[in-house]
Amino acid sequence: MLAISAGAWYFLLSPHGTARCACGLSGAGFDWRSGRAWTYALGEWFVMALAMMLPLMVMPARAAAFGSLWRRRHCAVGVFLVAYLAVWTAAGAATLALVEFLRCAHVPQHGWVAGAGFLATAAYYLTPLKRRLAVACHRTRPLAPVGWPAHRDCLLFGLDHGVPCVQNCWLLMFVAMLSPWGAAMMIVATLLLLYERYRARPRNRLAPLLLCVLAAVHFAF
Amino acid sequence: MRASTHFLICRETVSFVIKLTVAEIPPPPDRNPQIDKQIQENEFFRAAKLKKSTPDQIMANGNSTFTRRDASQMDTWDPTLLWYAKAVGVMKSRPAKDPTAWIYQAAMHGFTLDPNFDPDAATFWTSTTQGQSMPADPEQAKFWAQCQHGTWYFAPWHRMYIGYYEQILRSIVIGIGGPSDWALPYWGYESQNPKARALPAAFYQQTLPDGSANPLFESQRDQGNDGAAFLTDNDVSTTQAFSEHQFTSGPGPQGLPQGFGGPETGFDHLHNTPHGGLESQPHDVVHGEIGGLMGDPNTAGYDPIFYLHHANIDRLWSLWMASDPANRNPAKSNWLSFPFNFHDGSGTAVTLAPNAVLDSVSSPFHYQYDDVASAPVAAPLAAAAAALPAFMTENPLPQMVGASSEPKPLTTQRTTMGVRLFPLSKPLGLLGAPDAHYQHAYVLAENVRCQGRPSGFAVYLNVPEGAGKPDDKYFVGSISTFGLLQASIPSELHPGSGLTFTFDATKVINLLKQEGRWDPDLLNVTFVPKRAQKPGSSIEVGRVSLHYV
């Protein structure tokens, strides 16, 4: 999973990686009536989700693998990830539509837009809802050992993680997209999410503080 | 210390208390807050609460080492326990904002006013802190509700916590004229002493020798206040914990192999991570069996027996280290240097990391236990592990070989869950005949959730049909309800998935094979309630599974 994530990052940061995440509001836009354009844009979003989110899913994927019979551990991880990434793909469709809406509304990709977004994200980080969602990303679920109940449980386990993960991380991801330094902000956001997932103390102030600094940087430049 | 010396000190201490206690205290009522009120109104405690010893006084013992002794081998009002009671009384008389107050110290372990997170604890803390001036929110966030459970910080955090608690108490003891070498006693419940399975008598006496309310008495205990031995040999067994020779649990939610000290995590206050061997048993089980305030991590620190229980858990960590050269603490910097916040004996805020307390004698607390030399030794398993190929012992991969299919509620009767077993496959199976090379077989009761306050369950494998208590030779461990309710409610601290209990079933499975009672296709796991369930309580096991490591 980490290798896939690294590959996705390589694609996003390479000269050919013209992913929409790094373009944000300054991109050329796309014809939202074209299915092919939607597919292409969603594909870019999907790569971004692989890059940013797979490192967060190492532990639950391990839970799916080692909580399953050895012979179906790969299947368990696969079904888990399909469900998890399906949630992010659905969120991606909504996000692309929102970005297009903002572009059509002539919202510029100025620093102050992203700065205001980072401030809003910092405020969100201080809410009980955010703290509850962050903890919900550590859910576990009993998995049936064999048969279709095993597939069903892995699917539900993926949804268990996908839904709170989108609620938890989407705003930060979206605001990073709005930044003029999209790719750099994606890296910062990923590091912040990793810290939050594996190392942060409850009610930690470091994440909102960092978001305020990012907002200040965007306002200043 | 000789018995005659004990008697003299005890007699002098009792007369000292009688002299200083002015008000005649009526018989203590049932409710703890009222007893606390009496203690707060006691003139002796009120006069003493303002006295705080300086660090120099606290360390008046010079460079010598304080010795923690077994409370279960002491007389009811041994001077150590009597001074403990008096010092606790002083702490209880201090205002909640004072870091050396009883409320403050208890809240450092666990605290909540949120009824959605922990209804009983919220009710308790709301009533206990009513009318009290509380520390500001940032101070609460920094110092309160910090206990580490389901983590490799479990043992060192509690060592630091009770170390500073002991400093606070010693400061008070010295301030009220007690011995400068006073040390916190421990409750050695796993010893062969017949009295050890009961609460030390000082904790269930309602009054001190002078007739005043006993600050060590806590009315809200499910068991122990009648003086009877309520812990079983199974409850206090350290066999499973001492059979683990790695400190850190394996990675992942299953945390296999279980390890002695818990899984590698960041700061982990009441999360759903698996518990290490020491924490699972006897720690969790003793908490759950005493019940009441002790049965809930958010209130446990309010019961004075908590600190003697944890002194014993700390002693068991020392014993584990001394019992086998193979037993080692983690060497990773994120364990050694992770800082935690406390207050020392004078109430000054301090930060301390595990690397400062690895050796109790040279730690800031300068203590030792009176019996560390008599450690139980689990060397044969370590020797067997050493004989295995290195790649197996260094990085063993757990492998699940069977699991139940559906969640099942546990009832007031014995409940059995069937585990369908499958042949062992890679990588262990490659090494020879299937299931011939595992070091540990673990039975996991996963995603156990509850409502209300159910009692604990004893867990057995393949017990014969029939009524009555199963034979202990098939016993693999206990489900403790300590922290289970909090783990069952989605909150800011917990996703609500319940807890997973790990039982080392290696010996029992080997026994079943020797007796010809091992079925390679089916394992029956039986849960037997330890006590009658309280009204409104229920408990459900999400899955039972068998893992080889």
Interface residues (C-beta under 8 A of the other chain):
Chain A: M59 P60 R62 A63 F66 G67 S68 L69 W70 R71 P128 R131 R132 V135 A136 C137 H138 R139 T140 R141 P142 L143 A144 P145 V146 P149 Y198 R199 A200 R201 P202 R203
Chain B: A141 P251 G252 P253 Q254 L256 G266 F267 H269 H271 N272 P398 Q399 M400 V401 G402 A403 S405 E406 P407 R420 F422 L424 S425 K426 E446 N447 P490 S491 E492 L493 H494 P495 G496 S497 T500 G542 R543 S545 H547
